[in-house]
Amino acid sequence: MAGPNFTRGSIQDVVAQKAGDSKFRQSLLADPKATLEGALGAEIPGGVKIKIVEETAGTYCVVLPHVTQEGAELDDAALEKVAGGMGDKAKCSAKMSSIINISAG
């Protein structure tokens, strides 16, 4: 099961933070999925592929993000993200306060 730290952004953050660590880089190139799972403390789902491309001084890598085709159906995981709402996670509290001004003239 994926943990709360598994997002594209969290992966990018971990890689950016540890980019200077040569052991992390070697591990990431050898086994990207296991290395990221360890760094994130979260399991990456089996259907997710991780591809590592190492930049050089004269090469810049640009990631072209996935775009869902218009009219395409959401898979169960994506549907859960948009349909769940906050009902089971919201914590509401109410506090009532009154201020009474009394003037004697």
NUFIKOL-579691 format. One record per residue (C-alpha): residue number from 1; x, y, z. Coordinates in Angstrom, 1 decimal. Each point is the difference from the previous one (the first is absolute). Example, Ala and Ser with C-alpha at 12.3 -4.5 7.8 and 13.67 -1.06 7.14 Angstrom:
# NUFIKOL-579691
num/east/north/up
1/12.3/-4.5/7.8
2/1.4/3.4/-0.7
This chain:
# NUFIKOL-579691
num/east/north/up
1/0.0/0.0/0.0
2/1.3/3.4/-0.9
3/0.8/2.2/3.0
4/-0.8/3.7/0.4
5/3.4/1.0/-1.3
6/-0.4/-1.5/-3.5
7/-0.5/2.8/-2.5
8/1.9/1.3/-3.0
9/0.9/3.1/2.0
10/1.3/-2.0/3.0
11/2.1/-2.1/-2.3
12/1.5/3.1/-1.6
13/0.6/1.5/3.4
14/1.9/-3.1/1.2
15/2.1/-0.2/-3.1
16/0.9/3.7/0.1
17/0.9/-0.2/3.7
18/2.2/-3.0/-0.4
19/1.5/0.7/-3.5
20/3.4/0.7/1.4
21/0.2/-3.3/1.9
22/2.0/-2.4/-2.2
23/-1.2/-3.1/1.8
24/-3.6/1.1/-0.5
25/0.6/0.7/-3.7
26/1.6/-3.4/-0.6
27/-2.9/-1.7/1.8
28/-2.6/2.0/-1.9
29/1.6/-0.9/-3.3
30/0.3/-3.7/1.0
31/-3.5/-0.5/1.5
32/-2.1/3.2/-0.2
33/-3.2/-1.4/1.4
34/1.5/-1.6/3.1
35/2.2/3.1/0.7
36/-2.9/2.4/-0.3
37/-2.2/-2.2/2.2
38/2.6/0.0/2.7
39/0.6/3.8/-0.2
40/-3.8/0.7/0.0
41/-1.0/-2.5/2.6
42/-2.8/-1.1/-2.4
43/-0.6/-2.8/-2.3
44/-0.3/0.9/-3.7
45/-2.9/-2.0/-1.6
46/1.0/-2.9/-2.3
47/-1.5/1.6/-3.1
48/2.2/3.1/0.3
49/3.3/0.0/-1.9
50/2.9/2.2/1.0
51/2.4/1.2/-2.7
52/3.2/1.8/1.0
53/1.8/2.1/-2.5
54/3.3/1.5/1.2
55/0.8/3.5/-1.3
56/3.5/1.0/-1.0
57/1.5/3.5/0.0
58/-1.0/0.6/-3.7
59/-3.3/-1.9/0.0
60/-3.3/1.1/1.5
61/-2.9/-2.4/0.5
62/-3.5/1.3/-0.3
63/-2.9/-2.1/1.2
64/-3.1/0.2/-2.2
65/-2.9/-0.7/2.4
66/-2.7/-2.5/-0.7
67/-3.2/1.5/-1.3
68/-3.3/-1.9/0.4
69/-2.0/-0.1/-3.2
70/-3.2/2.0/0.0
71/-2.9/-2.3/0.7
72/2.2/-2.8/1.4
73/-1.3/-1.9/3.0
74/1.9/0.3/3.3
75/1.4/-3.2/1.4
76/-1.0/-1.0/3.6
77/2.9/1.7/1.7
78/-0.5/3.3/-1.8
79/-3.8/-0.2/0.6
80/0.6/-0.5/3.7
81/2.1/3.1/0.2
82/-2.7/2.2/-1.5
83/-3.1/-1.6/1.4
84/1.0/-0.6/3.6
85/-0.7/3.4/1.4
86/1.1/1.0/3.5
87/-2.9/-1.4/2.1
88/2.1/-2.7/1.7
89/3.1/2.3/0.5
90/-1.5/3.3/1.0
91/0.1/1.0/3.6
92/-2.4/2.7/0.8
93/-0.4/2.0/3.2
94/-2.1/2.9/0.9
95/0.6/2.6/2.6
96/-2.6/2.5/1.1
97/1.0/3.2/1.7
98/-2.1/2.9/1.0
99/1.0/3.6/0.7
100/-2.5/2.0/2.0
101/0.5/3.7/0.3
102/-1.9/1.7/2.8
103/0.1/3.8/0.3
104/-1.5/1.7/3.0
105/-0.5/3.7/-0.6
